[in-house]
């Protein structure tokens, strides 16, 4: 039963979802998301930084609608703004998040002179490359001048420091390790040995070519990601998020454990316009977490539900954070192909959370929302339907085959138009300026991270270490498979299948560990460069391999010890952060299983080679039933309380069901049959108290 110390009295509670308090949401985001936690600025510095952020947003808005600049110039302008602003708004140490500093000759506008120097050096070093004529630049690749090497070295140092300030030390350390590997290649052990590169050669590759700092990662952020982040900010400001929450409450609020199910549906809908796990958590959670606690959910469980559901925003079409746009560049596939492939796996994630929440609610007898606590969805649709126009138009433009940034341009334009014309959530010019400012604010940390990841990618292309790591992983997996094949019956798994299974397990573990210290986008790029080729060696299609490493990278947001979404939710629920993270990971086990399913049965992604409907339905049904069994086993409830042997049988059956093979699926179904029979008989006993769904 529910611990009385961990819940508020539900009697007489009002669970109606009220209007979003934008100021409160912004405060919560800044508190729990280190990527947008600026130091307090004196008024003069505040106006300067705010103005530069608005200019950065206007630059991207204009180029999205009227044409991008030459590739290196576009990326250079973006990165120069990003690095310059990072040094102005992120302090050297965490102690810098205090009161605004007074202005003096050592602190112009209240910002230390060293920060102004670093910002200037970064801007000069970044813009040096775009200002070189293309013919001259092509000649200097492989033959850098002294100035190129000096400015390139300064940019690398500034970039590492900017990333450290905005994201912490893990990513800069990874970049330094890769640079060390590039320089000291002759001293590496075994297969990792390579001829090595001088510092000048390394800087030449990272600075003068588009395979390093100015590479794909920076290009995607500067060309696609920024625009969709800006769209998400404006879509939320005009009230689309509130409409989503009203619809979610109407769909799921009346059933057992209503607010938790509202959290899942609301996070799924809100994830369509925001690819940030923390932003989703604090926006939707500011309404649903208190409602869950008042209804009777334990505080850590309420926080975990919201955190887990909110991480689905990064895998929910059409925006999917930055991953979808990176896949466009890495795989050379249309955007529509990427978002189509993401539909079923995203559904399975939310379905897995929903099942566990449902069983938890039934086990603890938690009711749904009463009619008087439910929003009037008809009134909400009549009142707020204009807020959906920008999203509908954006999706339509994408489906018609136009570029994503053009779709984002019209989405932002329509958001502003709706905001100016809609009396319900009318926006002023000040509101528009604040939206432009906040949109750019989100881009600073991810922009620095993308450029730093370019260092890692550049070292991989320079040394070929990606293929060497792939060989090491597959060789180790093959050895493990050889041992396992002597233990397991041959009809359960082939040596090739076991090799792939162990490769997936190792790859997934590394993705989670990497994600504990670096953002999802950076994690995906690194793992797509290093780990995805290992899966390719085993015959896995590129789109399947990329989706696998991406899904496991997203898990880091709910995996302790660094689970930002879980910790943000725990802060709002006044719950234990580590316990919340553990519970969130348990709720997200559906996301753990699904990638294995679509690797062994690629038809689940809908767009792979050799797709056929029988394979799809077998994989879909097995995955859904398996996730249900696993959720019941974890929650300890199906039709009634599960005994220990029933939970064990369901857990084993779940593993067999998610394996997309007919024989294993049939064996799993046979195993759950007696459990269902026992559960049905026990639930039919007269003395069994049951809570209506």
C-alpha positions in Angstrom: 0.0 0.0 0.0 1.0 3.6 -0.3 3.3 5.0 2.4 1.4 7.6 4.3 4.6 9.7 4.8 5.1 9.9 1.0 1.7 11.2 0.0 -0.6 14.1 0.6 -4.2 13.6 1.6 -6.3 13.2 -1.5 -9.6 14.2 0.1 -11.1 17.1 -1.6 -8.1 17.7 -3.8 -8.6 19.5 -7.1 -6.6 17.9 -9.9 -7.7 20.2 -12.7 -4.8 21.2 -15.0 -4.6 24.9 -14.8 -2.8 27.4 -17.1 1.0 27.0 -17.4 2.9 29.6 -15.4 5.6 30.5 -17.9 7.7 32.3 -15.3 7.6 29.2 -13.0 8.5 26.9 -15.9 11.4 29.1 -16.9 12.6 29.2 -13.3 12.5 25.4 -13.0 14.3 24.8 -16.2 17.1 27.2 -15.2 17.4 25.4 -11.8 17.6 21.9 -13.1 19.1 22.2 -16.6 22.8 23.2 -16.5 22.8 24.0 -20.2 20.6 27.2 -19.7 21.7 28.2 -16.2 23.3 31.6 -16.8 25.1 33.6 -14.2 23.3 36.7 -13.0 24.2 39.7 -15.1 24.3 43.4 -14.3 21.7 45.4 -16.3 24.1 46.6 -18.9 25.5 43.1 -19.6 21.9 41.7 -19.5 20.8 44.1 -22.3 24.0 43.3 -24.4 23.6 39.5 -24.0 19.9 39.6 -24.6 20.4 41.7 -27.7 23.0 39.3 -29.1 20.8 36.3 -28.4 17.9 38.0 -30.3 20.3 38.8 -33.2 21.4 35.1 -33.3 17.8 34.0 -33.5 17.0 36.5 -36.2 20.0 35.4 -38.3 18.8 31.8 -38.2 15.2 32.8 -38.8 16.1 34.9 -41.9 18.4 32.3 -43.4 15.9 29.5 -42.9 13.3 31.4 -45.0 15.4 33.2 -47.5 18.4 31.0 -48.1 21.4 29.6 -46.2 24.8 31.2 -46.5 27.9 29.4 -47.9 28.4 26.4 -45.7 31.6 27.4 -43.8 30.4 31.0 -43.4 27.0 29.9 -42.0 28.6 27.6 -39.5 31.3 30.2 -38.6 28.7 32.9 -37.8 26.7 30.5 -35.7 29.8 29.3 -33.8 31.2 32.7 -33.2 28.0 33.9 -31.6 27.8 30.7 -29.5 31.3 30.8 -28.2 31.4 34.5 -27.6 28.1 34.3 -25.6 29.2 31.3 -23.6 32.1 33.2 -22.1 29.8 36.1 -21.3 27.1 34.1 -19.6 28.7 31.0 -18.0 31.1 31.7 -15.1 34.5 30.0 -14.7 33.3 28.0 -11.6 29.9 27.2 -10.1 30.5 29.8 -7.4 29.9 32.3 -10.1 26.2 31.7 -9.9 25.7 34.5 -7.3 24.6 38.1 -7.4 25.5 40.2 -10.4 29.1 41.6 -10.2 29.6 45.3 -10.1 31.1 47.0 -13.1 34.8 48.2 -12.9 37.7 48.5 -15.2 38.6 44.9 -14.4 34.9 43.9 -14.9 33.4 45.8 -17.9 29.6 45.6 -17.5 30.2 43.3 -14.5 31.9 40.5 -16.6 35.6 39.7 -15.9 38.2 41.0 -18.3 39.5 37.5 -19.0 36.0 36.4 -20.2 36.0 39.4 -22.6 39.4 38.3 -23.9 38.4 34.7 -24.3 35.2 35.7 -26.1 37.2 37.9 -28.5 39.8 35.3 -29.2 37.1 32.7 -29.9 35.2 35.0 -32.3 38.4 35.9 -34.2 39.6 32.3 -34.4 36.2 31.0 -35.6 35.8 33.7 -38.3 39.3 33.3 -39.6 38.3 30.3 -41.7 35.1 31.6 -43.3 36.9 34.8 -44.4 39.6 32.9 -46.3 38.7 32.6 -50.0 37.7 29.1 -50.9 40.5 28.6 -53.5 43.1 29.8 -51.0 41.6 27.6 -48.2 41.7 24.5 -50.5 45.4 25.2 -51.1 46.2 25.6 -47.3 44.6 22.2 -46.3 47.6 20.0 -45.6 49.9 23.1 -45.8 48.7 25.4 -43.0 50.3 28.7 -42.3 51.7 29.6 -38.9 48.7 31.8 -38.3 46.4 28.9 -39.1 48.1 26.7 -36.6 48.1 29.4 -33.9 44.5 30.4 -34.3 43.4 26.7 -34.7 45.2 25.9 -31.4 43.5 28.8 -29.7 40.1 27.9 -31.0 40.5 24.3 -29.7 41.5 25.6 -26.2 38.6 28.1 -26.2 36.2 25.5 -27.4 37.2 23.0 -24.7 36.8 25.7 -22.0 33.5 26.9 -23.4 32.2 23.3 -23.3 33.5 22.8 -19.8 31.7 25.9 -18.6 28.4 25.1 -20.2 28.3 21.3 -19.9 30.9 20.1 -17.4 34.2 18.3 -17.8 33.3 14.9 -19.3 33.1 15.9 -23.0 36.3 18.1 -23.0 38.1 15.1 -21.3 36.9 12.8 -24.1 38.0 15.3 -26.7 41.5 15.6 -25.1 41.8 11.8 -24.9 41.1 11.5 -28.6 43.6 14.2 -29.5 46.2 12.5 -27.3 45.5 9.3 -29.2 46.0 11.1 -32.5 49.4 12.5 -31.5 50.8 9.5 -29.6 49.5 6.8 -32.1 52.9 5.0 -32.4 52.8 4.2 -28.7 49.4 2.7 -28.6 49.0 -1.0 -27.8 48.1 -3.7 -30.3 45.6 -3.0 -33.0 45.2 0.6 -31.8 48.7 1.6 -33.0 48.9 4.1 -35.9 51.6 6.4 -37.4 50.5 9.4 -35.3 50.1 13.0 -36.2 52.0 16.2 -35.3 50.2 19.0 -33.5 50.3 21.0 -36.8 48.7 18.1 -38.7 46.1 17.6 -36.1 45.1 21.3 -36.1 45.1 21.4 -39.9 42.6 18.5 -40.0 40.4 19.8 -37.2 40.5 23.5 -38.1 40.9 23.8 -41.9 38.7 20.9 -43.1 35.0 20.2 -42.7 35.7 16.9 -41.0 36.5 18.5 -37.7 35.2 21.5 -35.8 33.3 22.8 -38.9 31.9 19.4 -39.6 28.5 17.7 -39.8 27.7 18.1 -36.1 28.0 21.8 -36.1 26.3 22.1 -39.5 23.2 20.2 -38.2 22.9 22.4 -35.1 23.4 25.6 -37.2 21.1 24.5 -40.0 18.3 22.4 -38.4 18.3 22.1 -34.7 18.4 25.8 -33.8 15.2 26.4 -35.9 13.2 23.7 -34.3 14.2 24.7 -30.8 13.0 28.2 -31.6 9.8 26.7 -33.0 9.2 24.8 -29.8 9.7 27.9 -27.7 7.1 29.9 -29.7 4.7 27.0 -29.9 4.7 26.7 -26.1 4.3 30.4 -25.6 1.2 30.6 -27.8 -0.5 27.9 -25.7 -0.1 24.7 -27.7 1.4 22.9 -24.7 -1.7 23.7 -22.6 -4.0 22.4 -25.4 -2.0 19.2 -25.4 -2.3 18.8 -21.7 -6.1 19.4 -21.8 -6.5 16.8 -24.5 -4.3 14.3 -22.6 -6.4 14.9 -19.4 -9.6 14.2 -21.4 -8.1 11.0 -23.0 -6.6 9.4 -19.9 -7.6 11.4 -16.8 -10.7 9.4 -16.0 -9.0 6.0 -15.7 -7.2 4.5 -12.7 -4.3 6.6 -11.6 -5.5 9.4 -13.9 -2.8 12.1 -13.4 0.0 9.7 -14.1 -1.6 8.7 -17.4 -2.2 12.3 -18.2 1.5 12.8 -17.6 2.3 10.1 -20.2 0.0 11.3 -22.9 0.8 15.0 -22.2 4.6 14.3 -22.4 4.1 12.4 -25.7 2.2 15.3 -27.2 4.4 17.9 -25.8 7.5 16.0 -27.0 6.3 16.6 -30.6 7.3 20.3 -30.2 10.2 20.0 -27.7 13.1 17.6 -27.9 14.5 18.5 -24.5 13.9 16.0 -21.7 14.4 18.5 -19.0 12.2 21.1 -20.6 9.4 18.5 -21.1 9.8 17.4 -17.5 9.5 20.8 -15.8 6.8 22.0 -18.2 4.4 19.1 -18.0 5.6 18.0 -14.5 4.8 21.3 -12.9 1.2 20.3 -13.4 1.1 16.6 -13.3 3.6 15.8 -10.5 1.6 17.6 -7.7 -1.6 16.0 -9.0 -0.1 12.6 -8.8 1.1 13.1 -5.3 -2.3 14.4 -4.2 -3.9 11.4 -5.7 -1.7 9.0 -3.7 1.4 8.2 -5.7 4.6 8.1 -3.8 6.7 11.1 -4.5 9.6 9.4 -6.1 7.3 7.4 -8.3 5.4 10.5 -9.4 8.6 12.2 -10.3 9.9 9.1 -12.1 6.7 8.8 -14.2 7.1 12.3 -15.5 10.9 12.0 -16.1 10.5 8.7 -18.0 7.6 10.0 -20.1 9.4 13.2 -20.9 12.5 11.5 -22.2 10.2 10.2 -24.9 10.3 13.7 -26.4 13.7 13.0 -27.9 12.4 10.0 -29.8 8.9 11.4 -30.8 8.4 12.7 -34.3 8.4 15.2 -35.9 11.3 17.0 -34.0 13.1 14.3 -32.0 15.7 16.7 -30.6 18.7 16.9 -32.9 18.9 13.2 -33.7 16.6 13.2 -36.7 18.5 16.0 -38.4 21.9 14.3 -37.7 20.6 11.1 -39.3 19.7 13.0 -42.4 23.3 13.9 -42.8 24.9 10.7 -41.6 22.6 8.4 -43.6 21.7 10.6 -46.5 18.0 9.8 -46.1 14.9 12.0 -46.4 13.6 13.5 -43.2 10.2 11.7 -43.8 12.0 8.4 -43.7 13.6 9.1 -40.4 10.3 10.2 -38.7 8.4 7.3 -40.2 11.0 4.9 -38.7 10.6 6.5 -35.3 6.8 6.1 -34.9 6.6 2.5 -33.7 9.6 2.6 -31.3 8.3 5.8 -29.8 4.9 4.2 -29.3 6.5 1.2 -27.5 8.3 3.5 -25.1 5.2 5.3 -24.0 3.2 2.0 -24.0 5.8 0.5 -21.6 5.5 3.4 -19.2 1.7 3.4 -19.4 1.5 -0.3 -18.6 3.6 0.0 -15.5 1.7 3.1 -14.3 -1.6 1.2 -14.9 -0.5 -1.8 -12.9 0.8 0.4 -10.1 -2.5 2.3 -9.9 -4.5 -0.9 -9.8 -2.2 -2.4 -7.1 -2.6 0.6 -4.9 -6.3 1.3 -5.7 -5.7 4.8 -7.1 -8.6 6.4 -8.7 -8.9 8.6 -11.8 -10.0 12.2 -12.1 -13.6 13.0 -11.2 -15.8 14.7 -13.9 -15.6 18.0 -12.0 -11.7 17.7 -12.0 -11.5 17.2 -15.8 -11.0 20.0 -18.3 -13.7 20.8 -20.8 -12.0 19.5 -23.9 -14.7 20.9 -26.2 -14.1 24.4 -24.8 -10.4 23.9 -24.9 -10.5 23.0 -28.6 -12.9 25.8 -29.4 -10.7 28.3 -27.6 -7.2 27.1 -28.5 -7.5 25.4 -31.9 -5.5 28.2 -33.6 -2.4 27.2 -31.6 -2.3 23.9 -33.5 -2.1 25.6 -36.9 1.7 26.1 -36.9 2.4 22.4 -36.0 0.0 21.1 -38.6 1.6 23.4 -41.3 5.1 22.4 -40.3 4.3 18.7 -40.6 2.6 19.2 -43.9 5.6 21.1 -45.3 7.9 18.3 -44.2 5.7 15.6 -45.7 5.6 17.5 -49.0 9.4 17.1 -49.2 10.6 20.6 -48.5 13.7 21.2 -46.3 13.2 21.0 -42.6 14.5 24.5 -42.0 11.9 25.9 -44.4 9.2 24.0 -42.5 10.6 25.5 -39.3 10.6 29.0 -40.8 6.9 28.8 -41.6 6.1 27.1 -38.3 7.8 30.0 -36.4 6.2 32.6 -38.6 2.7 31.1 -38.0 3.4 30.9 -34.3 4.1 34.6 -34.2 1.1 35.3 -36.3 -1.2 33.3 -34.1 0.4 34.9 -31.0 -0.3 38.4 -32.4 -3.9 37.7 -33.5 -5.2 35.2 -31.0 -6.9 37.0 -28.1 -6.6 34.0 -25.9 -2.7 34.1 -25.7 -1.9 37.4 -27.4 1.8 38.1 -27.6 3.3 41.5 -27.5 6.5 42.6 -29.3 8.3 42.1 -25.9 7.0 38.5 -25.8 8.4 37.9 -29.3 11.8 39.3 -28.3 11.8 37.1 -25.2 11.0 34.1 -27.4 13.9 34.9 -29.7 16.1 35.3 -26.7 15.1 32.1 -25.0 15.4 30.1 -28.3 19.0 31.2 -28.7 19.6 30.5 -25.0 19.0 26.8 -25.5 21.4 26.7 -28.5 24.6 27.8 -26.6 25.5 24.6 -24.8 24.4 22.3 -27.7 26.4 24.5 -30.2 29.6 24.3 -28.1 29.0 20.5 -27.6 28.5 20.0 -31.4 31.8 21.8 -32.2 33.7 19.8 -29.5 32.3 16.5 -30.8 33.7 17.6 -34.2 37.1 17.2 -32.6 36.3 13.6 -31.7 34.9 12.9 -35.2 37.9 14.5 -36.8 40.3 12.3 -34.9 38.3 9.2 -35.9 38.5 10.2 -39.6 42.2 11.1 -39.3 43.3 7.8 -37.5 40.7 5.3 -38.6 40.2 4.3 -34.9 36.4 3.7 -35.5 37.1 0.6 -37.6 39.6 -0.7 -35.1 37.2 -0.3 -32.2 34.5 -2.0 -34.3 36.9 -5.0 -34.9 37.7 -5.2 -31.2 34.0 -5.2 -30.2 32.9 -7.8 -32.8 35.9 -10.0 -31.9 35.1 -9.9 -28.2 31.4 -10.6 -29.0 32.3 -13.5 -31.2 34.4 -15.1 -28.4 31.5 -14.6 -25.9 29.1 -16.2 -28.5 31.4 -19.2 -28.9 31.3 -19.8 -25.2 27.5 -19.3 -24.9 26.9 -21.7 -27.9 28.4 -24.5 -25.8 25.8 -23.9 -23.1 22.6 -23.0 -25.0 20.7 -25.4 -27.3 21.4 -24.7 -31.0 17.7 -24.2 -31.8 17.5 -21.2 -29.4 20.3 -19.1 -30.9 22.7 -19.4 -33.7 26.4 -18.3 -33.3 25.8 -15.3 -35.6 22.7 -14.3 -33.5 24.6 -14.6 -30.3 27.5 -12.6 -31.7 25.1 -9.8 -32.6 23.4 -10.0 -29.2 26.6 -9.6 -27.3 27.7 -6.8 -29.6 24.4 -5.0 -28.9 24.7 -5.5 -25.1 28.3 -4.0 -25.1 27.3 -1.2 -27.4 24.2 -0.3 -25.3 26.2 -0.3 -22.1 28.8 2.0 -23.6 26.1 4.3 -24.9 24.5 4.6 -21.4 27.9 5.2 -19.8 28.8 7.9 -22.3 25.5 9.5 -21.9 26.0 9.8 -18.1 28.5 12.6 -18.8 27.6 14.2 -22.1 24.4 15.4 -23.8 22.3 13.1 -25.9 23.3 14.8 -29.2 27.0 14.6 -28.5 26.7 11.0 -27.3 24.8 10.0 -30.5 27.4 11.5 -32.8 30.3 9.8 -31.0 28.6 6.4 -30.9 27.3 6.7 -34.5 30.9 7.3 -35.5 32.6 4.6 -33.4 30.0 2.0 -32.4 27.6 1.9 -35.3 30.2 0.5 -37.7 30.6 -2.5 -35.4 26.9 -3.3 -36.0 27.4 -2.7 -39.7 30.1 -5.4 -39.8 27.4 -7.9 -38.6 25.0 -7.0 -41.3 22.8 -4.5 -39.4 21.3 -1.8 -41.7 22.7 1.7 -41.1 19.4 3.2 -40.1 18.8 0.4 -37.6 22.3 0.8 -36.1 21.9 4.5 -35.7 18.5 4.2 -34.1 20.0 1.6 -31.7 22.8 3.9 -30.4 20.5 6.9 -30.3 17.9 5.1 -28.1 20.5 3.9 -25.6 22.1 7.4 -25.5 18.7 8.9 -24.5 18.4 6.4 -21.6 21.2 8.4 -19.8 18.6 11.1 -19.0 16.9 8.7 -16.6 19.9 6.5 -15.6 21.8 7.3 -12.4 24.2 8.7 -11.4 23.7 11.5 -14.0 20.0 11.5 -14.8 19.1 15.1 -15.5 15.4 14.6 -16.2 14.9 12.3 -13.2 16.7 14.8 -10.9 14.7 17.7 -12.2 11.5 15.8 -11.5 12.7 14.8 -8.1 13.4 18.4 -7.2 9.8 19.3 -8.1 8.4 16.4 -6.1 10.7 16.9 -3.2 11.8 13.3 -3.6 15.1 11.4 -3.3 16.9 12.0 -6.6 18.7 8.6 -6.7 15.6 6.7 -5.9 13.7 8.6 -8.5 16.4 7.8 -11.1 16.3 4.1 -10.3 12.5 4.1 -10.6 12.6 6.1 -13.8 15.1 3.5 -15.3 12.7 0.7 -14.3 9.8 2.5 -15.9 11.9 3.0 -19.1 12.7 -0.7 -19.5 10.5 -0.7 -22.6 13.0 1.6 -24.2 15.7 -0.8 -23.2 14.0 -3.8 -24.9 12.7 -2.1 -28.1 16.1 -1.5 -29.7 16.9 -5.2 -29.5 13.6 -6.0 -31.2 14.1 -3.7 -34.2 17.7 -4.9 -34.7 16.6 -8.5 -34.9 13.4 -7.6 -36.7 14.1 -4.4 -38.7 10.5 -4.4 -40.1 9.5 -2.7 -36.9 11.0 0.5 -38.3 8.7 0.3 -41.3 11.3 1.7 -43.8 14.1 -1.0 -43.8 15.0 -3.2 -46.8 13.0 -6.3 -47.1 10.1 -4.9 -45.1 7.0 -7.1 -45.0 3.8 -6.9 -43.0 3.9 -10.5 -41.5 7.3 -9.8 -39.9 6.1 -6.4 -38.7 3.0 -7.8 -37.0 4.9 -10.6 -35.4 7.5 -8.2 -34.0 4.9 -5.6 -33.0 2.6 -8.2 -31.2 5.5 -9.9 -29.5 7.0 -6.6 -28.3 3.7 -5.3 -27.0 2.9 -8.5 -25.1 6.4 -8.8 -23.9 6.4 -5.3 -22.5 3.1 -5.9 -20.8 4.4 -9.1 -19.1 7.6 -7.3 -18.0 5.6 -4.4 -16.6 3.3 -6.7 -14.7 6.4 -8.6 -13.3 8.0 -5.4 -12.1 4.8 -3.9 -10.7 3.7 -7.2 -9.0 0.2 -6.9 -10.4 -1.7 -8.2 -13.4 -5.3 -9.0 -12.7 -4.5 -9.2 -9.0 -1.3 -9.4 -6.9 1.4 -11.6 -8.5 3.3 -14.2 -6.5 7.0 -14.6 -6.8 6.9 -17.5 -9.2 4.4 -15.7 -11.4 6.6 -12.6 -11.6 9.6 -14.8 -12.5 7.7 -16.6 -15.2 6.4 -13.4 -16.7 9.9 -11.9 -16.8 11.3 -14.9 -18.6 8.3 -15.0 -21.0 8.8 -11.3 -21.7 12.4 -11.9 -22.9 11.2 -14.7 -25.2 8.3 -12.6 -26.6 10.4 -9.6 -27.5 12.7 -11.9 -29.5 11.1 -11.5 -32.9 11.1 -15.2 -33.8 8.0 -17.3 -34.1 9.2 -20.2 -32.0 10.4 -18.1 -29.1 7.2 -16.0 -29.2 5.1 -19.2 -29.1 7.1 -20.5 -26.2 6.6 -17.2 -24.3 2.8 -17.3 -24.9 2.8 -20.9 -23.6 4.6 -19.8 -20.4 2.2 -16.9 -19.6 -0.9 -19.1 -20.1 -0.9 -20.7 -16.7 -0.1 -17.4 -15.0 -3.1 -15.8 -16.7 -5.3 -18.7 -15.6 -4.2 -18.5 -12.0 -4.7 -14.7 -12.0 -8.2 -15.0 -13.5 -9.2 -17.5 -10.9 -7.8 -15.5 -8.0 -9.3 -12.3 -9.2 -12.7 -13.9 -9.5 -12.7 -14.9 -5.8 -15.6 -13.1 -3.9 -13.4 -11.6 -1.3 -11.0 -10.0 -3.8 -11.4 -6.3 -3.6 -11.2 -4.7 -7.0 -10.9 -1.1 -8.1 -12.8 -0.3 -11.3 -10.5 0.9 -14.2 
